[in-house]
Amino acid sequence: MVTAPRAGPSTWGCVRPSEALRSLARACRAGLFPLLLLAGAADAAPPERVVSINLCTDQLALALAAPGQVVSVTRMLQNDDSAMAAQARALPGNAARAEEVYLLAPDLVLAGSFTAPDTLRMLERLGLRVEVFAPAETLADIRANMARMGALLGREAAARAQVAAFDARLAAIDVPEGPAPLAALYAANGYSAGQATLPGQMVKAAGFGLLAEELGLPYGGAVPLEVLASAAPDLLIAAQPGAPKSRAEEILAHPVVAELRERVPTDTLHDSDWTCGTPAVLDTVERLAAIRERME
């Protein structure tokens, strides 16, 4: 969390520190401390004007917020092809610039850990409350981020319901018994995600084993073409090349990969399938589980 800057050494709000401490002591002696606690609870009322400046917090907030609670999301979500794009277009869009955020008069700003540090520092100097979310790297992180967002918005019940629905949908994915077919995630520079990553956990939840896990790469790593070919995976899940294409992605068009595509079932994993770590990742898990079922 980025908190508001503290006052200088001579003041604490409008009261000198010594005066504030003496006032607090007098309140305690007079039995007024419970009233002070209630006042503090009132200060923690749910925010009424929430601005999100990160694509992932956009989606988490819109999924949980009360009507009218979110007053702006990023233009990235408005230009997206997701189901939330229409909802996002009904709100003012922002480009994650501190000046425009400040003019929206938010009482809570939601940011990501990759939001520009200068922007976060400026919002801090302007005295705005900022909460920073790290990307979900596991299925457990998705639950944790939903719960945290619900707590920040004062929407704990809605968050619990969504977490329960997420768990029920995940549990409903039917994984056949028996040895798990081997899946190879393959991306730019031959990177293959492991079981300690969100893409890896999605593949395992669909009932597959992971090539990176067999190679002792829990967090993933570069897998040479020779190793990919000799591993003979049962499923190839290749990344979708970007536009424009980069030299790092040329490996995805290599003859070894092309031959593997012709020989085994394949699927394509888009960045949008997993980057933000929302309950929507289960769309991909269910799609992969359907491939697993057809293999039976």
C-alpha positions in Angstrom: 0.0 0.0 0.0 1.2 3.5 -0.8 0.2 5.8 2.1 -0.2 9.5 2.3 2.9 11.4 3.3 3.3 12.2 7.0 3.2 15.7 8.3 6.4 17.5 9.2 8.1 17.3 12.6 6.2 20.2 14.1 2.6 19.2 13.3 0.4 16.2 13.4 -2.6 17.3 11.3 -3.5 20.6 13.0 -2.3 19.5 16.5 1.2 19.3 17.8 2.3 15.7 18.6 2.6 16.3 22.4 -0.9 17.8 22.4 -2.4 14.9 20.5 -0.8 12.4 22.9 -2.1 14.2 25.9 -5.6 14.3 24.4 -5.5 10.6 23.7 -4.3 9.9 27.3 -7.2 12.1 28.7 -9.7 10.2 26.5 -8.4 6.8 27.8 -8.7 8.0 31.5 -12.2 9.2 30.8 -13.3 5.9 29.3 -13.8 7.4 25.9 -11.4 5.1 24.1 -14.2 2.8 22.7 -15.7 5.9 21.2 -12.4 6.7 19.5 -12.4 3.2 18.1 -15.9 3.6 16.7 -14.8 6.9 15.1 -11.9 5.1 13.5 -14.3 2.4 12.1 -16.4 5.2 10.6 -13.3 6.5 8.9 -12.9 3.1 7.3 -16.2 3.3 5.4 -16.2 1.7 2.0 -14.7 4.0 -0.7 -17.2 5.8 -2.9 -15.0 7.0 -5.7 -12.6 4.3 -6.9 -10.2 4.8 -9.8 -8.3 1.8 -11.3 -5.2 2.5 -13.3 -4.2 -1.1 -14.1 -5.9 -3.5 -16.5 -6.0 -6.3 -13.9 -7.4 -4.2 -11.1 -9.9 -2.9 -13.6 -11.4 -6.3 -13.9 -11.2 -7.3 -10.3 -12.9 -4.0 -9.2 -15.6 -4.1 -11.8 -16.4 -7.7 -10.9 -16.9 -6.8 -7.2 -17.8 -3.2 -6.9 -21.2 -1.8 -5.9 -23.1 0.2 -8.7 -21.4 3.5 -9.2 -18.5 2.8 -6.9 -15.9 2.6 -9.7 -15.7 5.9 -11.4 -12.9 5.3 -13.9 -10.9 2.4 -15.4 -8.0 2.2 -17.9 -8.6 2.7 -21.6 -6.8 -0.6 -22.1 -9.9 -2.4 -20.8 -12.2 -0.2 -22.9 -10.3 -1.3 -26.0 -10.2 -5.0 -25.0 -12.2 -7.8 -26.5 -13.3 -9.2 -23.1 -16.8 -9.4 -21.8 -16.0 -6.5 -19.5 -15.1 -4.1 -22.3 -18.8 -2.9 -22.7 -19.0 -2.3 -18.9 -15.7 -0.4 -19.0 -16.8 1.8 -21.9 -19.7 3.1 -19.8 -17.1 4.8 -17.5 -14.5 7.5 -18.1 -11.3 6.0 -19.2 -7.8 6.9 -18.0 -4.3 6.5 -19.2 -2.9 5.9 -15.7 -1.5 9.5 -15.4 -1.3 11.0 -11.9 -2.8 14.4 -13.0 -5.9 13.0 -14.5 -6.4 10.6 -11.6 -6.2 13.4 -9.1 -8.8 15.4 -11.0 -11.3 12.5 -10.6 -11.1 13.1 -6.8 -10.9 9.4 -5.9 -10.9 8.1 -2.3 -9.1 5.0 -3.5 -6.8 4.3 -6.4 -6.1 0.8 -7.5 -2.7 0.1 -9.2 -0.5 -2.8 -10.3 3.0 -3.6 -9.2 4.1 -2.7 -12.8 2.4 0.8 -12.7 5.0 3.5 -13.3 6.8 4.2 -10.0 6.8 8.0 -10.8 3.0 7.8 -11.0 2.7 6.1 -7.6 5.1 8.6 -6.0 3.1 11.5 -7.4 -0.2 10.1 -6.2 1.5 9.6 -2.8 2.6 13.2 -2.7 -0.9 14.3 -3.6 -2.2 12.5 -0.5 -4.3 9.9 -2.3 -4.8 6.4 -1.0 -3.3 3.9 -3.3 -3.5 0.1 -3.1 -1.0 -1.9 -5.3 -1.8 -5.4 -6.5 0.8 -7.9 -7.7 -0.1 -10.1 -10.6 -1.6 -13.5 -9.7 1.1 -16.2 -10.1 -1.0 -19.1 -8.9 -4.6 -20.2 -8.6 -4.4 -19.4 -4.9 -3.3 -15.8 -5.7 -6.5 -15.4 -7.7 -8.5 -16.2 -4.6 -6.4 -13.9 -2.4 -6.7 -11.0 -4.8 -10.5 -11.3 -5.0 -10.7 -11.4 -1.2 -8.4 -8.4 -0.8 -10.4 -6.4 -3.4 -13.6 -7.3 -1.7 -12.2 -6.0 1.6 -10.9 -2.8 0.1 -14.3 -2.1 -1.5 -16.3 -3.1 1.5 -17.7 -5.9 -0.6 -16.6 -8.9 1.4 -19.7 -10.9 0.9 -19.6 -10.5 -2.8 -15.9 -11.6 -2.8 -16.7 -14.7 -0.7 -19.4 -15.6 -3.2 -17.1 -15.2 -6.2 -14.4 -17.2 -4.5 -16.9 -20.0 -3.7 -18.1 -19.9 -7.3 -14.5 -20.1 -8.6 -13.7 -23.1 -6.4 -17.0 -24.9 -7.4 -16.3 -24.4 -11.1 -12.7 -25.6 -10.7 -13.9 -28.7 -8.7 -16.4 -29.5 -11.4 -13.7 -30.0 -14.1 -13.7 -33.7 -14.6 -10.1 -35.1 -14.8 -10.0 -38.7 -15.9 -8.1 -41.2 -13.7 -4.9 -42.7 -14.9 -1.5 -41.3 -16.1 -1.7 -37.7 -17.0 -0.8 -36.9 -20.7 2.3 -34.7 -21.0 1.8 -31.1 -22.1 4.5 -28.8 -23.3 4.0 -25.1 -22.8 6.2 -23.3 -25.4 6.7 -19.6 -25.9 9.3 -17.1 -27.1 12.9 -18.2 -26.7 11.7 -21.7 -26.0 10.4 -20.7 -22.5 8.2 -23.4 -20.9 6.2 -22.5 -17.8 6.4 -24.8 -14.7 4.0 -25.9 -12.0 4.7 -22.9 -9.8 3.4 -20.5 -12.4 -0.2 -19.6 -13.2 -0.1 -21.0 -16.8 1.4 -24.2 -15.4 -1.2 -24.6 -12.7 -3.9 -24.0 -15.3 -2.6 -26.9 -17.4 -2.3 -29.2 -14.4 -5.8 -28.4 -13.3 -7.0 -29.6 -16.7 -5.4 -33.0 -16.0 -2.1 -32.8 -17.8 1.5 -33.3 -16.7 4.0 -30.5 -17.4 7.2 -30.9 -19.5 8.9 -28.2 -17.3 8.0 -30.1 -14.2 9.6 -33.3 -15.6 12.7 -31.3 -16.4 12.9 -30.0 -12.8 11.9 -26.4 -13.7 9.1 -25.5 -11.3 9.2 -21.8 -12.3 9.9 -22.6 -15.9 12.9 -22.1 -18.1 14.2 -22.3 -21.6 13.8 -25.7 -23.2 16.0 -26.4 -26.3 14.3 -27.7 -29.4 16.2 -31.0 -29.1 14.7 -31.6 -25.6 11.2 -30.7 -26.8 11.4 -33.2 -29.6 12.8 -36.0 -27.5 10.2 -35.5 -24.8 7.5 -36.4 -27.2 4.7 -34.5 -25.4 1.1 -35.5 -25.9 -0.1 -31.9 -26.2 1.6 -28.7 -27.5 0.4 -25.4 -26.0 2.2 -22.7 -27.9 2.1 -19.0 -27.2 0.4 -16.7 -29.6 3.1 -14.6 -31.4 2.7 -10.9 -31.0 2.3 -8.3 -33.6 4.8 -7.3 -34.9 6.6 -10.6 -34.5 10.0 -10.6 -32.7 13.1 -12.7 -33.3 12.5 -14.4 -29.9 9.3 -15.8 -31.3 10.9 -17.3 -34.5 11.4 -20.5 -32.5 7.6 -21.1 -32.6 7.8 -21.5 -36.4 10.8 -23.8 -36.3 10.4 -27.1 -38.2 10.7 -29.1 -35.0 7.7 -27.2 -33.6 5.8 -27.4 -36.9 6.3 -31.2 -37.0 5.1 -31.5 -33.5 2.0 -29.5 -34.4 1.2 -32.0 -37.1 1.7 -35.0 -34.9 -0.1 -34.1 -31.6 -3.1 -32.0 -30.5 -2.2 -28.4 -30.1 -3.7 -25.4 -28.4 -2.7 -21.7 -28.3 -2.3 -19.8 -25.0 -2.9 -16.0 -25.4 -1.5 -13.6 -22.9 -5.1 -12.5 -22.2 -5.9 -16.0 -21.1 -3.9 -15.8 -17.9 -2.0 -12.5 -17.5 -4.5 -10.8 -15.2 -5.3 -13.9 -13.1 -9.1 -13.5 -12.8 -11.8 -16.2 -12.6 -11.8 -16.1 -16.4 -8.7 -18.3 -16.4 -11.1 -21.2 -15.9 -12.3 -20.7 -19.5 -8.9 -21.9 -20.6 -8.8 -24.7 -18.0 -12.1 -26.0 -19.3 -10.9 -25.8 -22.9 -7.8 -27.8 -22.1 -9.9 -30.3 -20.0 -12.0 -30.8 -23.1 -8.9 -31.7 -25.1 -7.9 -34.1 -22.3 -11.3 -35.8 -22.4 -11.0 -36.3 -26.2 -7.7 -38.0 -25.7 -9.4 -40.7 -23.6 
